Structures are given as structure tokens and as C-alpha cells.
Amino acid sequence: MKAVARVSGICLALALSLGSLAASAQQTTLRIFTGGQQRPDVMRQIVDLYSQRNPGIRVEVEVGGATSDQQQQYLNTVLAAKDSALDVVLIDVIRPAQWAAQGWAEPLDSYLGAERDAVMNRYLPAYREANIVDGKVMALPYFADAQFLYYRTDLLAKHGVQPPRSWEDLIEGARKILAAEGNANLSGFQTAGAPIEGTVCTFLVPLWGAGGDLGQGGRVDVATPAARRALGLWSDMRSAGVTPPNLAEIVTDRIRLNFQAGNLVYAMQWGYAWNRFQGDADTQVKDKVGVVPLPGFRDGKPATCIGGWQLAVSAFSRHKAEAVKLVRFLSSPEISKMQAVLASHLPVFAEVYADADVLKANPWFSQALPVVQTARARPVSPRYPEVSDIVRSNTNAFLAGTKTVDQALSDMNARLPRAMR
Amino acid sequence: MRVGPLERGERWLGYAMLAPAAALLGLIVVYPVVRLILTSFRQVDQGSRAGEAPFVGFENYAYALADPRFWGATGNTLLYIVLTVPAALVVGLGLALLANLPFRVKWPVRLGLLLPWALPLVFAGLIFRWFFEYQQGIVNDVLLRLGFEKLQWLSSPGLAFAATSIAIVWKSSSFVALVLLAGLQAIPRELYEAASVDGASAWQRFRSVTLPALRPAIVVALIFRTITAIQTFDIPYAMTGGGPGESTETLAMYIHKTTIDFLDFGYGSALAVLMFLVSAAATSVYLRRISRAEDAR
């Protein structure tokens, strides 16, 4: 009797363990890394949809990093250690060159096979180019982005100010509104000024507007009249009282928070903010927000910074084929539309901008497509973190008053050539 | 001296027992340091292809010595040391004297003294960042209520340095206070009683009884505080990220930026070796002064 009980016990244990082994053999868990500012809650909904359609695949979302540079610092350590913990990573549009040089991203050409050209041609050209490094596809676009000018429709209407078509108009309009409102908490205009990635655009947007550029390889010269005009714009705004004195402290999401609380007239912000202004529980500005392209100088053309996030498959992932399948799902027109409706993420497919549901949630997307198509890219370099640091820390120093225009530009000139070699 | 077989056996047993610890130490300390020094002579950065690490001699060091950002960071580190070490000592001494008063219930005092030290540095940095925030910070709120103007604590270079120093002193003075409190408690009561019988005032008692008896504890606290001050990283990193510009960037932060952010391991290693030399110089100055003082006694 005892022997029978023992044998049957062993058989039961064996059966159970084999059964669980079989079950776990069917279950693949993929881990996707995203930043805190890229709506991880929406990504969770999307990957849950994927899991429903693909039983046996479980997708975990890991959230990290409040800013683009902080995320990359964390990823630097994980990837330099060749850790296989992450399968898919959401990377900023500026990163594919660096990831290709380091060998961190798995080239997708072999997985796309014969469809490669067809797949890549469906995307907006800027993102097709950003993700192909040395002829290899390093990542697929998740959502597009660019910087826009958000403004308070109610305040502009109340004081008879038109949405500005030039920086000079913006300064005049903001001064008029601030003087009339007399609200100490109200600020005219804010852009990123802290030493974060977004501050690179704070320097580049007026630089491009003034006809200058950083230079890609070759001779780098920032001590040009265009660069002085670029930094001069921010000091003009400061002396006009349009930007707050602590601009050097301001990070991207703080601008959104200030605008959402009703304390800002104009904001230089990315596309994601619209959904927060309209949908957040604590928003004070619902239905009072207008979005137009960023202005240029009166005597020049407008310019804006391109953004957007891409999905790369880690070269150290243990489930590369499954990860590529997930990436192709996330980078499809269906999901692009879902993101646009749920998070006001700009689509990477031109046709999605005209979709009725998308336009209902984001009426300004009809104007957004030409902006995204003409938005300009930051320098493409495998040493981009160093390039970005030089530009953003000197811009930050200038905004804080630690360096004059000449010092900031000459310091940039001293360090950029080595970084952009 | 002839070593007998028994002693020889014991000596070998001694070596054998030390061997695992020595191996661990070698792995954790010696190997990384040697590797660091070797890397500092190579070019290992994001531009070079994976696997390539050409030998470049002293090029990284030459670049460091000509790098204004390196000198700025070193200057900031030295300034932090000069400001925060004495300040932490003074504040810590005051706290220790306060905590040494005869309280009926001792544990709340000890807890209050212990909490800042127990708090992780990054938490302290983030908390103080919120305190000093321009529009919503509590410090500016108090200033406004007292009739002053709001100050741009974290976006103006001098004030940012002051704000980070305040946070560092707050955090480190509790450690100094703990060390000094232990020293204070060891001073026998009779010395104070004898001094007051001789007609000494409170200040004279402090100068002639307390301070001399506290000397060893002060030395210990100073050494620890200085070594940590050389490595200042967490609080300025969490509070200002080195900004505005690079006015609160310390040497440890610059090394972190170069290695973790830029992935320029060659240059970062050179900077780390230079930082080690600076720390070694500073600590040897200390030790020599202390041993001289001890010999003088």
C-alpha cells in the first residue's frame, strides 16, 4: 500500500512538472523598454492587444528614465554589459547611428526579407532615413514627433492677438497679454532650458530659422551671426519679460505642467502634450488650446526640430524572431492610429493623418503633416551624446547667465570638432 | 633566527587562511584599478569600432590637463571641500552638544540625529531640489512671507552652489554629530565638575575640557568627511545635474558623464586616475599633519 502510494506520488509529481515545462515552453516572455514620457500606459494597452492575438507570447513593459538622456544612460550600462534582459527598446530618433556603431541593435533586413523596401517606403521619408544606417535597417518607427507652438486660444482671443507667424510677433503678443492680465503667475513663453536633450532644440530651432546650421562632419563653426541671433532671441525674450527668469531650470514636462495649470500663454512643445491638455483629470486648459507650427524670424523661414521614437530589437535578445514580429506589429498603421487617438502621438504613415477618428481626437493633425515632413534632424553621429552635451550645457549656461553669447559659442566651437569627428 | 617545524607549519596555515581574502581583494580592488590604468593609455570610445582600442600613450592625460572643464570640475570639488567640511564639523559639533544634554527620553533625539545620515543621498538631493525650486519651493515661499524677493536658487550659478552646499552640510553633519556624540559621551563627568569648582565659565569648560578630549573623534570625523567630500556626486547630480552650465559639476560627476554618458572609457579612465592622485595628495597631507600633531604631544 505504502509502495503504491509512493510510486503514484512520484508519477503525479513527474506529470505535473512535465506539464508545467511544456506550458512554459510555449510561453515566451518579451520585455520592452520605454521611457516615462512616452505614455507607457498606452503601450501596455497595445501590447495586451498583441498578447490577445498571439497566445503564448507575454509582453512586459519596463518603464525608465524621465528624459531621453537619462534613459540612454541607463541603457548604456545594460547594453555595454550585453545583458539579454531587454528584447525591444524604444529609442529616440537621434540614437540609431549610435546604436549601429555600438552593435546594440539587431539589423532587421534579414527578418524583413523581400518585403524590406516595401515596408520602409510606407513610412514618412524622414523616419525611413533616420532608421537606415549604412544601408541597414536598425529600427522601425513607433511614432513621429516635432516641436509645435501651443497657445491659449482664450487668452489670445480676449486680447485680440493673432497666433504668431514670427518670433517677433510672438514677443509682442506675449507682452501685450502679460501686461493686460497682470497675473504674477502667468508666464509668456517657455521652452526647455535645463541641461537635457530638449535644450539642443532650443538652440537649433532659432539657429535654423536664422539660416545657420551646426555642420555635419567637415568644418564646424558655430561662431556665426546666425548662432548669435539664435541665442539673442532667448535673451530678447528674457529682457521683454516674456520668458521666466528660471528658464535654465525648466525641463520639457514642466512646460506641459505649467501650461496645463493655466500658467503659460505660449509653449514650445512636442506632440504628446495635446492629449494631456485635453484628457488629464487636472487640466485647466481643456478646449482652450491651439496648436500651430513654430514661427521663424520675420525675414526668414520657420524651422522645427524633428523628434519621434523608434523600436529597436536588442542584439543580445534571446527571442529575436518574436521580438521582430512584435516590432512590426507596433510599427503598423493600425497601431499608429491607436496611438494617435489615445495619446496624440503623431503617425509615421502619411495616410493616417487623414483618418476621421484621428482628426476628431486631434483636429490640428491636418496642419501637422507638413510640419513633420519639413522638420529638421539634429546631427547624426555615433558620438551624439557628447555632441548633445556640448550644445545643451552651453545653451543652459547662456540661459542661466553663467556665460555670455561669445563664451558659450566659443566653448561650443572648442569642443564640437573633437566630438563630431 | 631558526624557525622550528611547528612555527613553519603555522605560518603556512596563516597564508592559506589569508589566501581567499587576498584573492577576493585582488579581484575586486587590484584588478579593476590595474585595468583602469591600462585603459587610460588607450583610446576606447564610441567612435572607434567595437574591439579596437589603440594605444595612445599619454594623449588622454594631455587632453585632460588642457581641458577647461576638467579644471572647472576640480575647482568645484575643492570649493565643496573647503566649504562643506568645516561647515559640517561646526554644525555637527553643535548637534552633538545638543544631543548630549540630559534628556529624559533619549531615543527621539538619537533618531532625529540618525535620520539624515540614514536617508539615501539621492533622496536628500531630490528633496532639496523641491525645497529650492523657484516657483513652488518652500524656501522661496518662506522668503516671500518674510518680505524678500524669490531667489533663483537652482538656475543661478552662485546660488546653486550655495543650495547644494546647504544640502550636503545637512546630510553630512548628522554623521559628524554621531561620531562626535560618541566622543562626548566618553568624557568623564568629573573633569567638568573639577573645572566648574575651579571657577571655569561654560565657554572655558568647552575650550579646555571638551575640545581636547574630543580631538581623536574630530580627527576621525574630518578624515571621513573629507574623503566623502572629494567624491561629492549624488547631491549635486540630483539637485542640478551639474548646472547651470557647469557651475556645480564636480570631478566625480565629470567622470560619470564621460564614461556612462559619452562612453569615452579611455578619457574617463585618465580622469579617474587623476582624481585618485588628487585624493591621495589630499589624504597624505592630512595624515602627515595628524601624525605631526600626535608626535608633538
Interface residues (C-beta under 8 A of the other chain):
Chain A: D69 Q72 Q73 N76 T77 A80 Q98 A101 Q102 G103 N185 G193 A194 P195 I196 P244 P245 N246 L247 A248 E249 P382 R383 P385 E386 D389 S393 N394 N396 A397 L399 A400 G401 T402 K403 D411 R421
Chain B: D45 Q46 G47 R49 A50 P68 E133 Y134 Q135 Q152 L154 S155 S156 P157 G241 G242 G243 P244 G245 E246 S247 K257 I260 D261 F262 L263 D264
